[in-house]
Amino acid sequence: MQLKKLLENVKILDTNADLDEDVQNIKINSNEVEAGDLFCCMRGVNDDGNNYLSSISVPFVALTEKRPVQDVKFVLVEDVRYAYATVCSNKFLNPAKDMKFISVVGTNGKTSTSHYINSILSFAGIKTGLIGTEGHYILGEKVGESLTTPDPYEMNELLFKMRAKGVEVVISEVSAHAIYLEKLAGIISDFALLTNISQDHLDYFKDFDNYCGVKMSYFDKRYTRHAVINVDDESGRILLKRLEESGLPATTYGLYNPADCFAVNVNESIDGVSFVGNFNDEIIEAKCGLFGEFNVYNLLAAMTIAHLLGVDGEQIRHAVRKIKGVKGRFSLLRNDKGTIIIDFAHTPDGLKNLLSTARTLTKSRLITVFGCGGERDRSKRKLMGQVASRYSDVIVLTSDNPRGEDPAEIIKDIECGVTIKDVKCLTDRVDAIRYALGEMEEGDTLVIAGKGNENYFEIKGKKIPYSDFDAVARYGQIR
């Protein structure tokens, strides 16, 4: 493709390159650059692509925010990340423009809500693509997995394949990192959904206000045409006021505050949840085998999106009855002693939602196994210890992706928030799960939190195969 075609909608400050020349490919790793490539020089946390211009021996064009001092063909731009994402969209012929695009933003609930939207739309006969933490799907077939929100080249290549397969609606989880790093530049969502905002990733964003601000910044006419907001979330209410001033259309949902779409007669039982939903005055009954108030919110959000897309209310009702939980999100297993729940919860708010729901299903004691990730937000460790203490009878602290940290030191940080006496510390996660299973008595519930369906441990730069499901299957005597 010609360079000038790749650079459409990119603001160019200066260039010495021939815009009519053909570009072979787009690269962000200097070691992979070949003759005729466009090398996008991006600054990361630990490195800067501009530092490698002199080390590349083949002819190439640099897309950069810094004017090269070497004799290099360059295109100077204000924001190289925004430009890189736009260039990738142009390379794949702006595939998102030919499909409806649904963005799901929030701290908790992104994955489940995305899957519920996908389930309802698919049941209604709409051809869907799904992008997120648990993998990427085209028409229900898994085609790969990577980051929650893929980098721009992979994202647009994936969208190009979806369009070629006839996909009509794309549902994509959108992480705070993706927003901050402009990964979705050039893609305008038809609907952007905010589930909630609570503490997470403060190792990267430094404080909650900054993290929250990044999430909210996505709800702008540059990125979306219509917002869908949970008004029971404090940040959601703040965002709604901003949108009223900016003029961006918004639809609200919730349980406890006035909303366009809301639920009444909510009932939770051992069989799941049910409620009556009002969607801009259309009444839709909902019943399915999911658990917890957090899933009522996830379902309500998914039903709101489906309703806005014009799906018939009766189809939505039938689709919800068939929805199944995402593996690793409140996954229930049973043995002769009681119930075992495996879940991805890894934030204070996520753990609270998980344990408060598990408590309602528990006949006797609630045993909780969890840890915290290394080289991430340390301030949430004590908070998670406090949350676990509020709902648990027994706590088993263990390892969870320690990365370069000492697991024992991470556990000590969590212990600072633990206020109950019955606590056991075992750095080996398999040993911790085996111990907790051995402690189970008649009527107990065992919650294993933090990893969900993850199939690895991240230790000192290496991913080592591991699964909570495998550990439970080995020692849990599952029925």
N, C-alpha and C positions, 0 to 999 in steps of 0.2 A: 504493500500500500504506500502511496506517496506520503511524504512527510507532512505536507500541508493538509492532507485528509485526516491524518492522525491527530493533528493539532487543532482541528475544528473545535470551537468553543473554549479554546485555551487562550488566555490573555498573554501575549508575547511582549516582553519588554525590549528584547534585542536578540539578534541572531546573526551569525555569519555563515549559516548553512544554506544550501540550495534546497528550498522548500519543494521543488519538483522531483527531487531524487527519491528513489524507492527505499523503504525501510524493510529489512528482512524480519526483524522481531524486536520485542521490547524486553529489556533485561534490567534487573535491579541488583544483581550480583556481578561484580566486576570480573570474577573468575569465569563467568559463563559468557561474557561478551564475545561475539564473533563479528567478522567484517559485515558492515551494512546494518548493524543493530542500532537501536536507540537505547542508550544507557541512561536510566533515570537515577540521578545522584541524590539519594535521600539520607537525611540525618536520622540515626537511631539513638537509642539510649547510650550505647557504648561505642558507636562508630559513625563515620560520615562518608558516604559514597564519593564525595568530592576528593577525598584523600587518595583515591585510587586511579584518578584520571591519567596520571603519568605512567602507571604500570600496565596500561592496556596497549598492546602493540598494533592491533588491527585498526583500520579506519572505522570510525563510529561517530554518532552524533550524541552529545551529552545534553540531557534535559536537566537544568540546574537552577538553583537560586543564587549561585555564586558565579561570577564571571571567571572562567578558567584562566590561569596564568600560563598554562601550556598552550601550544599550538594545536587546539582542538576545535572541531566544529561544534558549536553549541547553540542551544535555544534557552534564553534566559527568561524565567517566569517568577511570579511573586510567590506562589505556593506550589512546590514541586509535587507534594502528595496529592493535592487536588488535581493538578495537571496530569499526573501519572494515572489516576483513576479515570479521568476523562479520556485520555489517550487509549486506555484499555477498552473502554466502552466503544470508542470509535473504531478500534481494530476489529471488534466483533460486530460491527454494524449496529450499534446501539440496541441490543436485543431486548432490553427491558421495556422499550417503548411499545412493543407489539403485544405485551401481556399486562394484565393487572398485577400490581406489585403490592403485597401486604407486608409491612415491617412490624415486628413485634419487639418492643423495647421494654426493659425493666430489669430489676435486680433478681427477682424470683418469679417463676412461672412462665418464663419465655418458652422453654422447650415443650412443656405440657400444652400450653395454650396454642402454640403453633401446630402441634399434632392434632389437637381437637378441631381447629379450623380446617386443617387438611382433611380430616375424617368426614366432617359435615359436607364440605364442598364435593369431595369424591363421591359420597353417597348420593348427592344431588346430580351426579353425572358431569360435573365440571372437571376438566383435565387440569391436574395440579402438579406443581413442582414444590419441593420442600427443602429448605436449606437451614441447617442448624447443628447444635451440639451433638446430637445422636446420629448425624450423617446427612447426606444429600440424596434426595429421591426425585426421580422423574416418573410420573404416572404410577407411583407406588413401588417402583423398583429402586433399590439402593444402588447408587452409582459411585459412591465414594464417601470419604469423611476427611475433615481437616479441622480448621478453626471454627468456632461458632459462626463467625462471619468471615468467609474466605477473603484472601487478599484480592485486590481489583482484577488482576489478570485471570486468576482462577474463577472468580465470581462471574465475570463477563463471558468466559469460555463456557461455564456451566449454564448460564442463561441462554447462550447461543444454541447449545445442545437442547435445552428445554423448548426453545422456540421451534427448532427443527422437528421436534417430536409432537408438536401441536399443543403444548401446554398453554392454558388460558389464564391461569392465576398462579402466581408464585408467592409462597409464604416464606419469609426469611426472618430468622432471629437476628437482631442487630445489637451487638455488644457495645459497651461504652468505649472500649478501645477502638472499635471500628469507626465510631462517630468521631472520636478525637483525631484519628489518623486519616480521616476523609476517605475511607474505603469505598463509600457509596456515592462519591461525587459523580454526577452525570446520570444518576438513577433517581427518579422522582416517584415516591410511593403514592399509590392511590389512597391508601389508608395506613396511618402509622398508629399503632396501639401502645399505650403505656400501661403496664400492669401494676407497677409499684416502684418505689425507690427506697432502698434501705442500705445500711453500711456494707460496703464491699470494695475491694481493689484500692484501698487507701494507700497501699504501698506504692502504687503508681500515680494516683491522683492527689495524694498528700492529705486532703481533708474532704469531709462529706460535702461541703458547699461546692467545691470544685467538681467532684464526681457527679453530684446532682445537676450542676450547671451544664456539664457535658451531655448528660442524658436529655435534658430539656432542650438543648440547642438543636436537636434533630427535628423538633416540632416547629418548623419554619417553612415558608413557602418555597425555599430553595430545595427542600428535600421531600416535602409531602403536600398533598392536596387537601387532606382531611385527617383530623386527629380523632382518636377514640381513647377516652381517658377514664381511668378508675378514680372517681371523686371521693371514695372512702380513704384514699391515700392522701396524706397531707401534701406531698409534692405534686400530686395530681391536681389538687384544688388550686395550688399556687400557679401551676402551669395554665390551668383553665382561665384564670384572670388575665394572664399575659396574652393568651390567644384571643380573648374577647377584645383586647386593645389592638392586636395586630390584624384582626379580621380573618384569621385562618379558621375555616369551619371546623366545628368539633361536635362529637356525639359523646355523651357521658354514660357511664354505667356504674352500678354500685348496689349495696344492700342497705346502708344506713343513712345516706345523704340523698337529697333530691337528685334524680338522674333521669335521663331520657330512656334508659333501659335499666330495669331493676328486677329484683326477685323478691317474692313474698312466699309465705308458707314453706319456708325452708325446713326440710326434715333430714336428719342424719341418723342412720341406723347401721346395723351390721351388714345390711344388704346394699348399702351405698347412700347416695344423696338423691333428693327430689325437691323440686320447687316449681312455682308458677312464675314464669317470666313475662314481663310487660316490655315490649319492644316498640317504642313510639306508638303505644296503644294497641298493638297486636299481641294477643295473649297466646303464649306457647308454654305448654307443660313440659317439664324436663324430669327425666328419671334415668339413672344409670348406676352402674356398680362401682363408681369412684367414691372416695372417702374424703371428708374434711371440708371445712368452710373455704379453705384456700382453693379447693377444686371447684367449689360453687363459683368463685370469682373467675377461675380459668374458663369454666363452661360458659358463664355469662358473657365473658369477653368474646369467646369464639362464636357464640350465637349472635352477638351483636354484629360482628363482622359479616357473618353469613347473611343476616337480615339486610344489612346495608348493601350487600352485593345482589340482593333481590331473590335470594333463595326462599322458596315457599315455606311458610310456617309449619305445615304438616310434615314436609320433608325434614325440616330441622328437628322436629320432635322425634321422628323415627330414627334419624341419624344419631341423635344423642343417646338413645337407648342402646345403640350398638357400639358406642365409644368404649375403647379399652385403654387402660392406663399405659403410660410409656414405661418400658422396662427400666428399673432403677429409680422410678419416681413413685414412692409409696407402694412398692411391690410386696404383696403379702404371700408368705409361705407359712405352712403349719407343720408342727410335729406333735407328738403325743402329749407334750406339756402345755403348749400354747401357741402363740402367734409370733412370727418373725417378720419384721418389716425392714426392707432395704431401700434406702433413699439417698438422693444426691445432696441433701441439705448441707450447706457449708458456710452459711452466714448466720448471724444471731437471729435474724427475723425468720429465715428459712427453717432453722432448728426449732424455733418457737412454734411455727405452724405445724411442723411435723410432730413434735412431742405432745402438743396440746390435743391434736387429733388422736394420736396413739393412746393417750390417757383415757379418752372416752371409750375406747374399744377394749380396755384392760380390765379383767376381772380381779386380778391380784396385783402383782408388782410390775413396775415398768423398769426394765434394764436397758441402759443406753450405752452403746459403744461408739466412740467418735474420736477424732483428732483434728488438727488444723494443719494446713499446708505450710511448708517452709518457704522462706524468702517472699512472703506475702504480708498482708496487713496484720501486724502483731497486735494491734489494739483490740481486735475482735476476739482474741483468744480468751481473755478473762471474761468477756461478755458471754461467750458461748458456754463457759463453765458455769456462769450464773444462771443462764437459761436452762441448762441441763439439770441443775440442782433444783430448780423450781418445779420440774415435772417428774423427775426420776426418783426411784427408790434405790437403785444401784447404778453407779457410773463406772464404766471401764474406759480409761483414757489410753489412746494408742497412737500409732503413726498414720499419717495421711499425706503422701507425697512430700516428704521432708526436703527434697531437693538438696541443697548444700548445707542445710542446718542439721544439728544434732537432734534427733527425735526426742531424746530425754529432756532437752532444754525447752522444746516446744511444749511438751507435756507439763513442765513446771509452770510455764506461762498460763496454761489453761487452769491448772490447779489453783492459781491465785483467785479464781472466781468461784471455785467449788465450795459449797457451804454444807453439804451433807457428809456424814461420816463414812457411809458405805461406798468407798471409791477404791478402785484397783488400777494400777498403772502398769501396762505391758507394752513395751515399744514394738514388739513383733505383732503385727495386726492379726495374723493367723492365730497366734497364741491367745490374743485378746478375744477373738471370736469363739475359739474353742472353750476358753474359760467361761465366757458369758453363757454359752449354750449349756455348759455343765452346771451352771448356777440356776438355770431355769427350773421352776417348780410349777405345779398344776395351776393353770390360769394366768401365768405370767405372759407379758409381751416383751420381746427383745427387739429393740430398734438398733440398726447398724447404719450410721449416717456418714455422709461425706463423700463417698465415691460413687454410689449408685451403680450405673452400668459401665463405669470405667474399667478397662481391662489391662491396666498397668499401674506400677508404682514409678514415680519419678524420683530417682535418687542420684545425686551427683552427676547430672547431665545425661543419665541413661534411663530409658524406659524399660522396666522389668515386668514381664507378664504377671498379672495378678487379677483376681476377681473376687469380690465379696460373695457373689453367688456360688462360685466354686468352693470357697471356704465353708460356706453353710452347707452345701450339698455333701461335703466330705465328712462333716462332724455333726450335722444337725438332725439326722434321722428324719428327713422330710417325708411327709406322707404324700 
